[in-house]
Structure formats: C-alpha cells, structure tokens
Amino acid sequence: MSLYTRFTAHLDAVLDALEADGVLPAGLNRKPVTVEPPRDPSHGDLATNAAMVLAKPAGTNPRALADAIVAKLQALDEVESATIAGPGFINLTLTDPTWRAELAAIHADAADYGRSDFGQGVTVNVEYVSANPTGPMHMGHCRGAVVGDALATLLEYAGHKVIREYYINDAGGQVDVLARSAHLRYREALGETIAIPEGLYPGDYLVAVGQALAAEHGDKFVGAPESDWLVLFRTFAVARMMDMIRSDLALLGIHHDIFSSEAELQAAGKPEQAEAWLRAHDLVYDGTLEAPKGELPDDWEPVELPLFRSTKFGDDQDRPIKKSNGSWTYFGADMAYHYQKAQNADQLIDIWGADHAGTVKRIQAAVAALTEGKARFDVKLIQMVRLLRDGEPVKMSKRAGNFVTLADVVREVGKDVVRFTMLTRKADAQMDFDFAKVVEASKDNPVFYVQYAHARISSLGRRAQEAGIDLPAPDLSLLGTAELAMVKLAAQFPRVVEGSAQAREPHRIAFYLNDLASAFHGWWNMGNDDPRARVILADDPAITATRLFLAQGIGQIIRNGLALMGVAALTEMQ
C-alpha cells in the first residue's frame, strides 16, 4: 500500500468515525474526495478537499467540518500537523520518520514499488499499430506503436489483465494492389525488365517477395490472367509483410498477443452475426441516406442500404454497414471486429492515427450498442511525427518508395531513444523527431537527462567501493531537508502510475521521471559548491552509506518508470 493510498484509508476511517459520531450523515458520496500533494509545497506534504466536497451534501459549513476532520487526523502518529487553509482545504505535514519509512519501503518493494491492484483484474483489450500489411513499418506508425505498448504495460502494472492486439487489414483494395505489385517483382525475378506504374507499390522491399514467388512457382503465372494468381499472391505477400512488420516491431521491444485478420473475420461471418444482433434489437434498418449537401454529383441516386442507428448513441447521422453492391463498408467490418473483441474483454482501447478522428463517434456508437453500454471504449488519437534531419523535414511516402523505415531509425539512434522520445509529449500533440536533438547529451534532451541520472546513481556504488569505504548500515536519521524532499517526490510514483493508468496517458510517466531526474541532478550538483554535500565522503562512512541508500532508492524509481516505458536503465553513459 502506497503512502497516498494509506492516507486515503486513514481519511476514510476518520470520515467513518464522524458518521458514527453523527457529525456526518451516512451514505455520502466520497468519490470526489482526494488526497494529493498541495500545489505549493510550503503548505505541507498532503492536502485533502474532503471538507469542501462533503460539507454541502452534509448540510454543514466547510470550515466546521474541516475542524472536525483535523482534530482526528492530528491524532495519527504519522502526522506532524494538520491545518485548514482558505474556505476548508486541509493540509497535512507528515513526520520525518514517516518519510524515512517510505524510503525503506521503496527498497523493500524494489521493482514492485508503484505496482497496484487499481485495475482489479479488469480485462482491457488494447489494439495498436494495426498498420496495413503492405510494407515495412515506417515512422508514421512508430508513435502509436510505442504509446499503445507503453499503455498496455502501464495498465498491467496497475492491476489490469491486458490483451495486446493487432488488426490485420487484409480484406481491402490495398492488399490487391500489394498482390499486383508483387506480381511485377515476380516477373522481374524471372528476368523481365519491368517499370512500376503509378498506383502500385514501388518499394524495394517487394523484390525478395517476387524472388520467393519465382522460386516456388517458376514462370507458371507470368502470362496467366489475374484471376489465376491474385488470391495466391495476395496471401503470400501479406504473410511476408506481416513477418517483416513483426520483425520491425520487435526492434522496439513490441510483441502482440493476438493478430486478428479482417479477411478471416469476414470469412467467418462475423459481420453478418453483428448485423443480425443489431436487427434483433431494432438498431439496424433498411433506409436511404440523405442526399449530400451542396450540388449533387451527376451519378448520385438514392439507394436503400442497411443503416445502423448510430444517432441513438450520439452520432450525427445513421451509418451504412453495407455498400450498394452488397459488400461491407469499412465501418460495417470494423463494427463486427469490435463486437468480436468485446467478447473477451471488459474494456476496449484503440490507438488510432489522428486522420481517423472523423470515424470515432460512429465506432463508439457501435460498441455502445453491441455491448449494451457495458464495455468502456476509448479511442486514443495519435498525431503524426515530423522527422527532421539537418533542420529539414524528411518526406515519407510508401507509394513513392522513399520512406524512412522504423528499422532504419532504431538502428541509427537506438530503441530506448525512440521509445522515450515518443512519450515525451501528449499523444494528441504534434511532435518533431529531430535526429540530432534526440541523441544530444544535454539537459534539454529528456532521454539523456533521465538516463544520465540513473547512470550517475549506478556510478556511486562503484566509487564507494573504489574508495575502499567500509559502509555501515544506513542511518536514515541523518537525512536532511534536501534529502527528504527527494523522498517525497519519489513517494509520488505510485500515485503517478495510478493517475496515468486511470487517464490512459503513459506520457505522464516520462514527465514525472524528468522531474525526478531534475531533483536528483540538483541534489548532486550541491556537491560542486559544498564538498561536504557530496554523496561519497571517504572520511564519513555513515553519511556516505545513508546518502547512497537514498540515491539507490531514487534509482529504483527511475528503473521502475523506465520499465513501464519499455526503456532500459543505463548504468553508464558513453
């Protein structure tokens, strides 16, 4: 149990006692009650809004209720003082032994410090990446891949059961284009000189696919009609592309539990099952869409289509689930896919590119209908990343064959740099990835700044050993105000984890680690002005052991946070 969780429990016990005393009525909603650090550290260590949010429903004055709460909180051994601020906010200052005990808890819990049962075993399906299987991963996919993977890890750490899923879009026109492109490379492998026409994929990554097809089938399909080879070449090429995609994602340390095929979904009749369920609940009807606004196209005519009643769930119009030719719309197939996912999960999260923002409402409506509102469903929109080299944007175009692959970038700057950088901004904010800046050894580069803090901490043990200091057991009573301030910041980690999981925002971990690294570097730099403030003091084994214990505790928090981000904690910097 973290310190913040413990004090929430203390506060609950106080409120229970006030109910028993008749000061508070029973059954008040306590969900709005919080225990958190005050905005101004000079006000204390913890703050609660309990009196402010409970006074009105209790029919009492906030200050009077705060007085009653403070009287009981002051009786706790861990509380140095409890004061009332403004109209009824309560600030707590904890005893120094409480913070020393928390540092000991960090060491004792080690990699589990911050882990919680917040998720209560709820199963969450996180679907991320789901790039079209038409080529290797490029940097346009990278951010969503990292955000999704870090979010899945974060939710697991916070007590959820997580399913990592990738949806293979192998039933659309783009995979037929892939098959035709592979057929050209197949002919090329057999000695023919070919030119890639506009509209097909020109990338060299299909050369090996063509060679493999030539080795397996010889010239059997050189002059054959498309109907003879399209499905075969499509299946083969998609399988090779997915092997490549899995390999590229592995470079980032990303592995999915499930790969779901759109083609298999449709072959299994899942869209028909979803439609039947919706019709049985009067949520699909046969109707005609409204005419497009403005001047009508010459070929427009009203056509009766099966329409989903998405307006019942907040969408601005009902949506067709089939086209006029009887094939499924993208929405119709996607709706069935989410129906399938919801069979095995309590909650669904989709990580989408920001270019899909216009379809969010309709798929949210579909999930609400198909799960009868029981499954929480979130869509996290990810803004594109702009690559910069020498200050100039790097163009990315899969069709032109000149895109920058994810593998190229990972090999150039490293997995950890890529992953950390992708989490240094909120996912729906624009991001620049500057090849020079992400490897810059400066405090302005958060990747370096956090890694350097951990490397410095790792060096301390070696330096103490090299100095031949016989270290006694740490005496935590020797920790001063500056040291305890770092413990207080470190103790916020479990709260940050829970808040990040609740908001589904893994970038908060990166922000927190940057703050913690800044505090550590500031403490370290005190030794530059005052040699007696250094961690390693050859003539004072007791203070050395104690400060080393503190530094190692901070290092543990940094390791735990980096692990959530999928980033290694370096022990030395080159």
N, C-alpha and C positions, 0 to 999 in steps of 0.2 A: 504494500500500500504506500503510495507516494505521500509526501508531506501535504500536498494540496488536497488529496483525497482524504487523508486523515483529518485535516481541519474541517473539511466539509462534513465528515462524520461527527466531529465534535460539535459543530454548529447545529446539526440535525438533533443531536442529543439535548442541546440547550433549548431548542425550539419545542422538542417533545416535553421537556420539563416545564416550560412556560404554558404549554397546553394543559398539563396536569395541574398546574397552579391556577388555571382559569384566566391567565393573562392573555392567552391567545385562544380563539375558538378552534375546535378540531376540524381537520379536513381541508385546511388551506392549501392552495396550490403552491408548492415550493420550487417548481421548475425554474422560475425566473431568478431564484436566489443564487448568487455567485460568490466564490472565494477566489480572489486573484491578487496579483501584486498591484499596489497602488500606482497610479501614473507617476507620481512624484515619490521616489524612494525615501525622501526625508520624512514622509508621513508614516512610515513604518514598513513592515515586511509583508503583511497581508491586509486585504480590505474586503469587506462584505457589504452588500447592499440590502441585506436581509430586512432591516427595519424599514427601509424606503419602499420595498415592494410588498411587504406584508401588512403595513400599517393601515392602508386604506381598506382592504378586504376585511381586516380585523376590527375596523371601526375605532382606531386609536390614533394618537399622534406619533409620527415617526421618531421624534426625539425621546418621547416617553418610552416607546418600545425599545429604542436603542439603549436607553439606560438599563432596562431590564435584561437585555441580552449581554451588555458589557459586564454587568455585575456577575453573571455566571461564567463568562469567558475568562475574566480575571482570576478565577479560582483555578484555572488549569495550570499545571506545573510548567508547561512549555511556553506560557505567555508571560512576557516581562511587563507589558502594559497594554491596555485597551482604551482607546479614546474615541470620542464622537466628533465628526467633522461636518460642518455645514448643517443641512436640514436633517441629517440622520445617518450618514455614512459612518461605518465603524472601521477604524484602523487598528491593527494589531502589530505589536513589536514582540518578536519571539526572543527567548533567551539564547545566549551564545551556546550553551550546551546542546540546545535543540539543533543548531546548525552543524555543530561538530558531529552529532549523531547522524545527521543526514550525509555528511561526507563519508562516514564509516559505512553507511548503507549503500552508497554508490560503489564502494569497493566490494562489499559483500555480495551485492546483486550482480555486479560486473555487466556482462552483456545483456542481462535481463532488466537492468535499471531503465525504466521507461516502458517496459512491456506491461500490458494491462488486459483486463477482461472486458474492456469497454464495449467491444463488439458482441459480447455474449454468444459467441459461436454462430452468429447470423451468417448465412452463406451469401457472398457477393460475387456475381459474375462481372469481371472486368474485361471488356473486349477492347483491344487496342492494336494499333498498326493497321491490320486488315487492308494492306495495300493491294492493288490489282496485281495479279501474278503475271505481269508482262515484262518483267526485267528485274535487275538487282535493286536493292534498297538505295534510295538517294537521300540527300539531306532534307528534302521536303518531308520525308517520313520520320526523320530522326527524333524530333521533339515529342511528337505524340507517342512514339515508342518508349522513350525514357520516362515521360510523365506517367504513362499507363503502368509501366513496370514498377516505378517507384511507389505509385499509389497502391498497387497490389501488395507490395511488401509492407508498406505502412499499415494497411488495413489488417494484414495478418498479425503484425506486431501488436496491434491494438485489439486483438481478440476476435477478429472475423475469420471465417473459413472462406478462402478465396479461390475462385476458378479463373485462371488466365486463358482467354480465348482469342483466336484469330479467325476471322471470317474470310474465306477464300471466294472472291467474286469471279467465279469461273463459269458463269452462265450467260454473260453479256456479250455484246458485239466486240468488245476489246480483245477477248480471247480468240475470236475468229480472225481478227487482224493479226494476232500473235501467230496463229497457225499458218496464215498466208506468208507472213514474214519468214517463218521457219522453213517453209517450202522453198522460198527463194534461196536461203542459205544451204538447203539440202541440194538443190541443183548446182549451186556454186561448188559444194564439196565434191560433186561428181565431174568437175572440170568446166562447167559452163561459166561464161562471163555474164554477170548479172548487174543490173542497176536497180537500186531500191526506189520504187516510185513514191510519190507524195502519198501520205496517209498510212504507210506501213512503218514498222519499227526498224530503223537502220543500224541500231547499236551492234557493236562487235560481239556483245555477249551472246548473240544467237549463232555465231559461227560454229561454236562447239556443239550446239544443238543440231545444226544442219549436218555436221560431220558424223554425229552419233546416228542420226536417222539414215544417212547414206550407208554407214557400216552395217546397219541392221537390215535395210530393205533394198540395197543396191539401187538400180535405176527403175525399179518397178513403178514408181509414181511420178516419173519425170514428165511424161506426156499424158498422164491419167487425168480424167475430169476431177474437178474439186470435190465432188460428192464422194469419190472413192477414198480420199485421203484426209479431208478436213477434220473429222472427228478424231481420227488416229493421231494426226499431227498436233491437234489441239491438246489432247490428253497428255501426249508425250511432252510437249513444250511446257505446259502448265506444271507438270511434275518436276521438270528440270528447274523451272523458275522458282518453285517453292523450295527446292533443295538449296538454291542459291540464296533465297531470302532467309531461310533458317540459318544458313552459314553466316550471313551478314549480321543477323540479329545476335548470334552467338558471340560475335566480336564485341558487342555491347553488354554481354552477360545476360541477354534476354532469351528466355525459353517459355513457350506457352504450354499449357496443359492440354488444350483441345484446339484442333484445326477443323473448322466446320466448312463443308463445301456447299456453295449455293446450288450447284448442279445436282448434288446428291439430295439436297433439301427438296428441290422441285421434283426429282425423280421419285422420291418417297411420298409425294402427295401432301406435303406439309401445308402448302398454301391453300389447297382445297379443304383441308381439315380446319384451318383457321377461318376460312370463309364460311364453312358450314356452321361453325360455332357462333360466329357473328350473326349469321342469318337467323339462327335459332333464338337469338337474343334481340332480334329486330335492330341490329346495328349495321347491317348491310342491306341495301335495297337497290332495285334497278331504276335508274333515273338518267336524266340528261343534264350535263354540265351547263352552266350559264355561258353565254357567248363571251368571247374575250372582249375586254374593254377596248374602245377606240375603233378604228377601221377594221372590219373583218377581212381575213385572208380570203382570196377567191375560192379556195378549195375547202373552206370551213362549212361543215354541216352538222346539225345536232345529231348525236349518236347516243343511243341508250347504252349505258355501261353500269356494271355493279359498283355502287358507291358506298364507301364507309362513312357512317355518321360521325365524322370527327368534330363537327361543330358542337356536339353534345359534350365534348371534353375540352373546349376552349379554342379549337382551331377556327380559322376564319371562313372555311368552306369545307364541304364534304369532298372526299378524295376518291378517285377511281382506283380500284385494285387490279383491273384488267384493262388492256388496250382494246381497240375496236376489232383487232384480228384475233382476239381471244387469249393472247399471251399475257403473262403477268406484268404489271407495271413494276418499276423498281420498288415503289412503296409497298405493293402487294406482296412481293417476295420478302422484303425486309420485315414487314409486319409478321409474316409466318416465322421468320428466323427468330425474332424476339419472343414470339409465343413459345418456340422450342426452348430458348434459353431459360425462360421463366419457369419451365417445368422442374428445373433442378437448382433454382436459386431464389432466395428471398428478395434480393435486391439486384438491380442491373445498373452497370455504369458503362457508357460508351465514350470512347475517346475519339473525337472527330476533328477533322480539319475545319477551320473557320468558314471555308467555302460551302460547307453543308448547313450553315446556320438556318437557311430557309426551310429545311425539312424537319427541324427539331419538333415543332409543335405537333405535326401530324403523327410522328412516330411516338411521341409522348402520349397522344390521344389513343393510339392503337394499343400501347402497353397498358394504359389505364383501363381500356375496355376489356382486353383479353385476360387480364389478371383480376378484373373486378375491383381495381383500385388497391389490391393487396401488396403489390410489389413496388417498392420505391425504385424509381428510374431517374437517373441523372445523365445528362449529356454534357461532357466537358469539351468545350471548343478550344482548339489549339491554333494559335496564329502561326503563320509561316515564319521560317527563319531566313534572314537575308545573309548570304555568305559574302564576306568581304576579303579581298586579298590586295595588299598594297593600296588600301582605301577605295578600291574599285569593286563594284558588285560582280559576283561570279554568276553567270547565267546557268540555269538548269532547265534542260528540255529533253525528256526521254525520247520524244519522237525525232528530235534532231540528232540524237546520239551523242551529245556533248555534255551530258550532265555530270555533276560531281557525285560519285557514289559515297555511300556511308562508309564502306570499307576503306576507301581512299583517305577519308578524313580521320577515321580511327587510327589508321596506320601512321598518319602524319603527326597527330597531336596526342593520341592515346585515349583509351576507353574512359578513364577517370575524368579527364579534362572535358570530353564530350558530354558525359552524363552530368557532371556537376554544373557545367555551363548551361545546359538545357533546363536546369532547375533554379537558375538564379533570377528568374523573373516569373511573375504570374503567367499562367499558361495562355490566357487570352490577351496578353500584351505583346506587342511587336518585339522582335528580338533580332539583333545583329550578331553574327558569329564572325568575329574578326580573327583570322588565323594567327596574326601576330599577338594580339592582346590576350587571347585565351591561354597562351603559354608564357606570358610576361611575368617575370619574377618581381612583383611589386604588390603593395598593399591594396592597390586598386583592382587587382585581379583576385576575386574571392576564392577561386580554385587554389591558387598558390597560397593565399593568406591562411586558409584553414589547414591545408596540408603542412604548411611551414610550422604552424603552431604545434601540430602533432609530432612533427619531426624534432622540434626543439625539446618537447617533453621527453621523447624517446632518448634524446642525447643525454639527458640529466642523469639517468641511472648509470650510463656508461662512464660519464665524467666523474661521478662519485666513486665508482669502482676504481677508475684510473688514479684518482687522488688517494686511494688507499684508506678511505674513511670507514671506520668501523661503526656502522649505523645501528643505533638502538631502536627500540620500538617508538613509533611516532607519539609525541605528546601533544595532543590536539589543543590543549590549553594554551599552547604557545602561538596559536594562530591569531594574528592581529585583525584590525578592522578591514584592511585591504584584502586579506586572505578570505575572511568570512563573506565579503561582498561577492567574491567569485563563487563561493559555495552556494550563495543564494541564487546566483544566476544559473549555476549548474543544476540546482534543485528544480528549476522550472522545466527541465527537459521532459519529464513525464506529462506535464500539463500541455506542453507544446505538441507532443505526439498525439495526445487525445484530441486537442483542438484541430490539428491538421487532418486527422482521420475523420472527425466529425464534419469539417468543411470540405474534405476531399481535396486538399490543396498541399501536395508534397513540397512545394517550393518553400513553405514556411520552415521546414527543417533547415534548408540552406540558409535562410535569413538568420535563424537562431544561431547556427554554427558560426556564421560570420561575426555575430555579436559576441559569442563566447570566445572566439579566437581573438577578437579585438581586446577583450578584457584581459586575456592571458598575456598577449603581447605587451599591453600596458603595464601589467604587473612585472613582467620580465624586464622591461626597459627601466623600471625603477632602479634596478641594479647598476645601470650605467651612471646614474647620478650619485647613488649611495652604495658603495661596495657591500655594506652590511645588509642591504636589502636583497642581495643575490640568493639564489636557491642553494648553491653549493658553497658552504663555508667550511674550509678544511679544519679550522680551529673550533668549530661548534657543531659536533655530530648531532646533537639533539635538535637544533633548529633545522639542520640540513635534512634529517630524517622526516621532520614534520612538513617542511615545505615540499619535499619530494613526494610525500604521501598526497598532499593537496594537488600537486601538478599531475600526478598519475591519475587522480580522480577526474581531473578535467580532461585528461587524455582519454579516459574511458568513455566519457560523454561524447567526445568528438568521434571516437570509433563507432559508438552506437549510432550516432546520427549519420555518419558516412555510410554505414552498413545499410541503413534504410534507403539511402540514395543509390546504393549499388556501387559505391566508390571505395577503393582501398585506402586505408590509413597508412601513409608513408612513414617509415621510421628514419629516413634520411633523405635529403634533397641533393640532387646533383648540381 
